[in-house]
Amino acid sequence: MIDFPQAKFISTNGIKLSVHEAGKGRPVVLCHGFPEIAFSWRYQVEPLVRAGYHVIIPNQRGYNLSDRPAKVEDYDIVHLTDDLVGLLDHFGYEKALFVGHDWGAIVVWNLAMLHPKRVAGVINLSVSFMERGPIDWVSAMEKVRGGDFYIVHFNRQPGVADAAFAGNPRNLFRNLYRTDQWNAPKRPPKPGMNLINMVTETDPPGRLIMSEEELDIFVRAFETSGFTGPINWYRNFARNWEIIGRVPQRVEQPSLMIYGRHDMVRPFDRIGDYVPDLEVHTLECGHWIQQEKPEDTNRIMTEWTARRYPAK
């Protein structure tokens, strides 16, 4: 087990977030994805603190012990980015370096556009910049991927996935938090929504990326919070598409993007059209980049911050 700083509750944007912090220096805010928690960044805290940064890791709204508003609209991109701005205000920072993985990356890309003066730089893992096309993202995904694609399913069948995941979060996570699946023999896809199938899967490919004790931490967090708040982030994709249309689709801040070569989330080839000051790295891993390849992730991050966001 890795030591992880204790949480404190911080009021921001009308709610309270459970927030972990460590170190002193220029601020770095680590933003987790789905279905994760602040603990997903456990390997990054010590290297960043040692490099001279104040590391701030929120459990974002809907997650773990943080507040879980009831309305779906309370999880749109305005609320999610305003939560992070409120954290900066709490600590008295004008701006910070923001780091995101998965959904956290989506929040950070949009934070850089909605609140550009509060973002000194961007490091994102797995999920690239999302181009705003002619139709909303959920409708576009439905046309290409169909109704069983998890994001479409979350939007078109409210409550179904929430209940399925809550029925056995341990088995869901045991089947989801894995690596090396690409080295296993290929299997024919099962009918239905893939994530819901993971709730009952008994022979998953690959290997678990964490210890049983670490898995317990994730399980307990979602037994506490449930899944509706986190899934409500997805139920705002169409709303977010509308909101983001109000601002220029461009991230001007210095940016670092880290991909997993075997991630099911694919790179966006034209990201440079929207993020001109960008450095890109690809690691031999899947989706859970900072947990699968912590040493490589930390090396890339600290080398980049030394050049683009020095501690002193």
N, C-alpha and C positions, 0 to 999 in steps of 0.2 A: 504494500500500500504506500502511496505517496502522500506526504503531508500536504494539506490544502487549507488555506486560511479560513477561519470561521466567518460565517455570514453575519452581516448587520442589515437592519431594515432602513431603507432610505426612501423618503417621500419625493416623488417626482411626477409631474404631469397629472396630479390628482389621484395617484395610486401609490402603493408602497411596493418596492422591489427588494428582494433578498439579494444582497450584493456582497461579493468577496473582494478583498483588496490586499495588496502587499507592496512593499517597497516605497521608495521616494524618488522624485525626479519628474521628468516630463510624462504626461499621462498617456497610457495605452489602454484602450477599452476593448476587451475580447467579447465577441457576440456569438453565442452558440446558435446551432440550427435545430432541426427537427429530426427525430424526437430526442433531443439532448438536454443538457443542463450546463450550468457553469462549470461543473466538474469535468466536462469534456476537455477543458483547457489545462488540466492538472499538470501536464508535462511542460507547458510553456511558461508557467509562473516563475519558477526559480531562474531560468536563463534570462528572462527579461528583467527581473529584479536585479540580478547580478550585473546586467549591462547598464543599470542606472535608471530604470523607469518605475513609475508608479503604475502598477497593474490593477485595473478595475474590471471585475468580471461579474456582470449581472446575470441572475436568473431572470430572463425577460418575462414580460407580462403573460400570464397564463401558465407559467412553469413553476414547478416545485413549490416553494413557500411564498412566492410573489403573488400579488393580487390577481384575481381571475374575474374580470368584469363579465357580466352576463350577456351583453349585446354583441352580436357578431361584428357590427360596425366598429366596436371599440378596439378591434384588432387590425384596423387598416393601417396603411403605411404612414399616415400622418401621426396616429397615436404611437406607433412603434418608434418612429424617429424622434418624436417629441419626448418620449421617455429618456432617450439617450442625451438629448440636449439638456433635459432637466438634471441628469446626473452630472454633467459638466458644471451646471449652475450650482449644484450642491457643493461640489468641491472647489468652486471658484476658478475654474479653468475657462479660458476663452475658446480654446480648441484643443483637439487631441488627435492622436493617431488611432484609427478604428480598424479592428481586425474582425473579419467575419468568416464563418464556415456555414455552408448550406444556406438555410433561410437567413442566418445571420449575415451572410454575404449580400443577399438581396437587400436587407435593411441598410447595410453600410453603403452599397452603391447608391441607393436612393437618398440616404442621409447626405451624401456628398453633393447631390443635386438640389435637394430641398433646403439644406442648411449649409451652403458651401463655406461660409465664414467660420463654422465651428469644426471643420474637418481639416486637419493639417496633412493627412495622408491616409492612404487606403491599402490594407493588405487583405485580400480575399482568397479563400480556399474553396475549391470544388465548383461553385456556381458562378459562372461568368456574368458579365453585364447582359441584361435582358433587353433586347431590341424591342421597341414599342411598334408593333406592326399595325395594319389597318383595322384589325378586329381584336377584341379583348383576348387576353391570354388563355382563358378557360375555353372559349369557343374555338380558338385556334388549335389548342391541344386536343379537343374533342374531335375535330375534323381529321387530324393526323393520327392520333393514338387511340381513339375510341372511348366508349363510356367506362371501361374497366381500368383505364389509366388512373392512377391513384389521385391525382389532383382533380381530374374531372369527377371521379367518384365522390370525393369529399364534398364537392359543390352540388352535385346532382342528387345525392342520396344522403342528406344531412342526418347525422346521428347513427348511421349504420356502422361506420368504421370506429367511431368513438366507443360504442358498446363492445364491439368485437375485440378491440385492443385492450380495453379495461378488463375483459374476461380472463386474460392470461398475459399480463405484460412481461413476465419473466420469459416465457417461451418466445414471445414476439422479439424481445431484445436479444435473446440467445441466438435467434435465427437471423437477426438483422445486423448486429454488430460483428461482422465477420470479414475476413480477408482471405486471399488466395483462392477465391471461388473460381477464378479464371483458369486455374490449373486442374480443376476437377473435371471429370467427364461431363459432356454436355447432356442436359436433360430436356425433354420436351416441355414446353410451358404448360402449366396447369390452367384450366379455365377459371375465370373469376378475377378478382382484384388481388394482385400479388401480395401486398402487405397484409391483407386479411388472411390469405393462405398461410402466411408465416406464423400466425397465431397457433396453428395446429400442426405445422411441419415438425416431423420427428427425426429427419435425417438430412440436415442442411449441409451443403457443400462448404469447403473451406474450414477455417478455424476461428474461434472466438478471439477478439482483439484485446480482451481484458481478463483480469482474474475474476473468480467467483465473488470475491469481496467487493471489487469495483462494480460488478454487475448488480450486486445488492443495492448499491447507492442509487443507481438509475431506477431500479425497480421500485424502491421505497419512494423516490421522488414522484413517480407517476401514479403510484397507489395513493399518494396524497393529493395530487393535483387533478388526476384524471387526464383525458386526452382532448376534451372539447375545446378548451382555451387554445392549446397549441394548434389544433386543426382549424380553428377559426382564422388563423393567419391565412391559410389557403383559401378560405371562403371569402376573402377580400381581394383575390387576384383581379377580378373584373373591375371592382371599385378602384383598386390601385392603378389599373390601366388608365382609367379616367383621370385620376388625380395627377399622375405623372405627366399627362399631356399638357399640364399648365406650365411646365418648366422646360428649359433647354435640355435635350438629351445628350449631355456631355459631362464627363467627370474630368475636371482640370487638375485635380490634386495629384501629386506623385503617387503612383499605384504599383502594387506588386500582386501578381496572380499566380497561385500555385494549383496545378491540376494533378489528379491521379490518373495515370495512364489507363488504368482498368476501371475507372469510375463509370457508372451508368449515366451520369450527367456529363454530357459532351462539351468540349470547348466551343466557343463562339469564334469563328474564323475572322470576323470583321470587328472584333472588340476594339482594335486600334482606331477605328473610325469614331468611336465614342469615348475612348480613354486614351488620349494621345501620349501621355507621359507614363508609359507602362513597361514593366519588366515581367517576364513570364518564365516560370520554371515548371517542369513536369517530373513527378516522382513515380517510382515503380510501386504503385499501391492502388487501392480502390477509393471508395468515397470518404472514409473516415481518416482523412489525411494526417491530421495532427496527432491522432492516436495510433495510427498504423506505422507512421514514419516520424516519430517525435524528434529524433536527433537531426535528421535531414531538414525537417520543417524549422526547427529552432535555428540551425545554422543559416539557412536561407533568410529567415526573418531578421536575425541579429546582424548579419552582414549588410542587409538592405537598410535597416534602420540606422546603422552606423554611418551610412552614406547619405541617406535621404531624410532622416529624422534623428540626428545625433542627440544623445542624452544630455550633452553639455554644449 
